[in-house]
Amino acid sequence: MECFRLCIGCYKIYNSKELIKIKFNCGKLYINPKVYLDGRSAYLCYKKDCIDIAKNKKKFEKSFKGKIKITEDIWFFLEEVLKTS
């Protein structure tokens, strides 16, 4: 069964396998976790524009209800994930 999710940058629906999954669990941030973890998740498509929108409009902070502050290191890492895809 396919699972569809919404990109927080462009608000388009994609198959979850086509998105970068960012998971927040127990105060830690996981990018594309390979195992199931409880907690909130947010999804981004592999487009530079969506990363920029998410950064400028603080979409992750809103998705995780203000429980996390995304640092420049994390944004840099997400852009590197985008380049290697």
QUINORHU-V541287 format. One record per backbone hydrogen bond with DSSP energy under -1.0 kcal/mol. CO is the residue of the C=O (numbers start at 1). NH is the residue of the N-H. Records with the same first field share a line. If there is no record, write none. Layout:
# QUINORHU-V541287
CO->NH, NH
This chain:
# QUINORHU-V541287
3->16
5->14
7->11
12->7
14->5
15->18
16->19
20->44
21->32
22->42
23->30
25->28
28->25
30->23
40->24
42->22
43->8
44->20
45->47
47->51
48->52
49->53
50->54
51->55
52->56
53->57
54->59
58->62
59->63
60->64
61->66
62->65
64->67
71->75
72->76
73->77
74->78
75->79
76->80
77->81
78->82
79->83
80->84
